[in-house]
Amino acid sequence: MAISKVAVLGAGIMGAGIAQVAAQVGLEVKLRDVDQRFIDNGMNAIKQSLGRLVKKERIDQAAADAAVARIKGVTDLTEAVTGADIVIEAIPENLALKQETFSFIDKICPDHVLFASNTSGLSITLMASATGRGDRFVGMHFFNPVPMMQLVEIVRGFLTSESTIEQIRSLAAKMGKTPILVNDTPGFATTRLIGVLENEAVHALAEGIASAEDIDRAMKLGMNHPMGPLELADLVGLDTLLSCMENLYREYGDPKYRPPFLLRQMVRAGRLGRKTGRGFYDYSGKQ
Ligand SMILES: NC(=O)c1ccc[n+]([C@@H]2O[C@H](COP(=O)([O-])OP(=O)(O)OC[C@H]3O[C@@H](n4cnc5c(N)ncnc54)[C@H](O)[C@@H]3O)[C@@H](O)[C@H]2O)c1
């Protein structure tokens, strides 16, 4: 089945990026969030991102305008998924919230509709268990910022069919991405590795080993990482990092995944990184 209509749930960092890339390759997109102001934020982020691509002459203005015109923002969940060939979920990293959402739309969407979660590492099999379509349920894990990052991690749940995986491979390719296939395990291949690095950097900061700037400099200048782990944590969102580490710790029971108290306190204080203007660094005044 050819995929031409996509419902993206969540208009935050990832949902906006996924909607943008889908629209750029000609797919019709409905972008759903719980409140109009989140949709407006997402649409603004998309316009800014497309504007940067125009400035760099990667696309022309007509292509940018056409992409924006293909995205319809909606707050009603039923309206968002009606007519979609695939639903790509990018709501917060909370298993109960994701299960509740998938369970609701499972009753509305016809059988052929594919469900994909952009979760960073929660169980695809558990999410699928809230629906009656485990064979048509898959992880489609994009990376941040979505328009720039090449990888899509396709996550095969316990019941995911080969036909679903092939359809997701084709969709990822159409969106200009390179897929890898992983089995459904906590944190998959990517978050399990990078989460540990970011988490350890927060432990090092909390222990007073060095300043945030020097910890990041160590990894950029000493290890050739393009970004430091604390800068990366700010980009990802500290609430998302905390949820990922809590999930890894809970699932594997291994103390190497234990989130530092500093991370928890920063989330409690609303210092979530770039998206709230302050995390390990101050972004106020920067867009
Ligand atoms: N931030 C990253 O770098 C990154 C990378 C890969 C995957 N992810 C995953 O993508 C998902 C989304 O992360 P994000 O960084 O975009 O988060 P975010 O906080 O930027 O955005 C989440 C959005 O979902 C909205 N939302 C909440 N409940 C909703 C609902 N029931 N229906 C629709 N929208 C709802 C929120 O209002 C918010 O706008 C998470 O599962 C996260 O783990 C994040």
The ligand as an SDF file (V2000), in Angstrom:
LIG
                    3D

 44 48  0  0  0  0  0  0  0  0999 V2000
   13.9800   15.3060   21.6100 N   0  0  0  0  0  0  0  0  0  0  0  0
   14.7000   14.4060   20.9720 C   0  0  0  0  0  0  0  0  0  0  0  0
   15.9050   14.6280   20.6820 O   0  0  0  0  0  0  0  0  0  0  0  0
   14.0990   13.0880   20.5800 C   0  0  0  0  0  0  0  0  0  0  0  0
   14.7740   12.2940   19.6410 C   0  0  0  0  0  0  0  0  0  0  0  0
   14.1920   11.0880   19.2230 C   0  0  0  0  0  0  0  0  0  0  0  0
   12.9740   10.6870   19.7740 C   0  0  0  0  0  0  0  0  0  0  0  0
   12.3590   11.4910   20.7040 N   0  0  0  0  0  0  0  0  0  0  0  0
   11.0590   11.0240   21.2280 C   0  0  0  0  0  0  0  0  0  0  0  0
   10.0290   11.7180   20.5320 O   0  0  0  0  0  0  0  0  0  0  0  0
    8.8960   11.8820   21.3960 C   0  0  0  0  0  0  0  0  0  0  0  0
    8.5570   13.3630   21.4740 C   0  0  0  0  0  0  0  0  0  0  0  0
    9.6810   14.0550   21.9800 O   0  0  0  0  0  0  0  0  0  0  0  0
    9.8870   15.6200   21.7420 P   0  0  0  0  0  0  0  0  0  0  0  0
   11.3160   15.8970   22.0470 O   0  0  0  0  0  0  0  0  0  0  0  0
    9.3110   16.0220   20.4420 O   0  0  0  0  0  0  0  0  0  0  0  0
    8.9740   16.2030   22.9350 O   0  0  0  0  0  0  0  0  0  0  0  0
    8.3790   17.6740   23.0990 P   0  0  0  0  0  0  0  0  0  0  0  0
    8.1940   17.8730   24.5640 O   0  0  0  0  0  0  0  0  0  0  0  0
    9.1860   18.6660   22.3320 O   0  0  0  0  0  0  0  0  0  0  0  0
    6.9570   17.5710   22.3430 O   0  0  0  0  0  0  0  0  0  0  0  0
    5.9240   16.7370   22.7480 C   0  0  0  0  0  0  0  0  0  0  0  0
    4.6280   17.3860   22.2780 C   0  0  0  0  0  0  0  0  0  0  0  0
    3.5530   16.4600   22.4580 O   0  0  0  0  0  0  0  0  0  0  0  0
    2.4340   17.2000   22.8800 C   0  0  0  0  0  0  0  0  0  0  0  0
    1.4720   16.2860   23.4870 N   0  0  0  0  0  0  0  0  0  0  0  0
    1.3350   15.9040   24.7680 C   0  0  0  0  0  0  0  0  0  0  0  0
    0.3270   15.0060   24.8720 N   0  0  0  0  0  0  0  0  0  0  0  0
   -0.1620   14.8360   23.6200 C   0  0  0  0  0  0  0  0  0  0  0  0
   -1.2010   14.0560   23.0680 C   0  0  0  0  0  0  0  0  0  0  0  0
   -1.9150   13.2420   23.8490 N   0  0  0  0  0  0  0  0  0  0  0  0
   -1.4360   14.1470   21.7230 N   0  0  0  0  0  0  0  0  0  0  0  0
   -0.6980   14.9580   20.9360 C   0  0  0  0  0  0  0  0  0  0  0  0
    0.3030   15.7280   21.4100 N   0  0  0  0  0  0  0  0  0  0  0  0
    0.5600   15.6620   22.7380 C   0  0  0  0  0  0  0  0  0  0  0  0
    2.9940   18.2590   23.7980 C   0  0  0  0  0  0  0  0  0  0  0  0
    2.0760   19.3390   23.9570 O   0  0  0  0  0  0  0  0  0  0  0  0
    4.2590   18.6530   23.0530 C   0  0  0  0  0  0  0  0  0  0  0  0
    4.0150   19.7160   22.1340 O   0  0  0  0  0  0  0  0  0  0  0  0
    9.2790   11.2500   22.7320 C   0  0  0  0  0  0  0  0  0  0  0  0
    8.8270    9.9300   22.7660 O   0  0  0  0  0  0  0  0  0  0  0  0
   10.8150   11.2890   22.7030 C   0  0  0  0  0  0  0  0  0  0  0  0
   11.3950   10.3040   23.5000 O   0  0  0  0  0  0  0  0  0  0  0  0
   12.8800   12.6770   21.1090 C   0  0  0  0  0  0  0  0  0  0  0  0
  1  2  1  0
  2  3  2  0
  2  4  1  0
  4  5  1  0
  4 44  2  0
  5  6  2  0
  6  7  1  0
  7  8  2  0
  8  9  1  0
  8 44  1  0
  9 10  1  0
  9 42  1  0
 10 11  1  0
 11 12  1  0
 11 40  1  0
 12 13  1  0
 13 14  1  0
 14 15  2  0
 14 16  1  0
 14 17  1  0
 17 18  1  0
 18 19  2  0
 18 20  1  0
 18 21  1  0
 21 22  1  0
 22 23  1  0
 23 24  1  0
 23 38  1  0
 24 25  1  0
 25 26  1  0
 25 36  1  0
 26 27  1  0
 26 35  1  0
 27 28  2  0
 28 29  1  0
 29 30  1  0
 29 35  2  0
 30 31  1  0
 30 32  2  0
 32 33  1  0
 33 34  2  0
 34 35  1  0
 36 37  1  0
 36 38  1  0
 38 39  1  0
 40 41  1  0
 40 42  1  0
 42 43  1  0
M  CHG  2   8   1  16  -1
M  END
$$$$
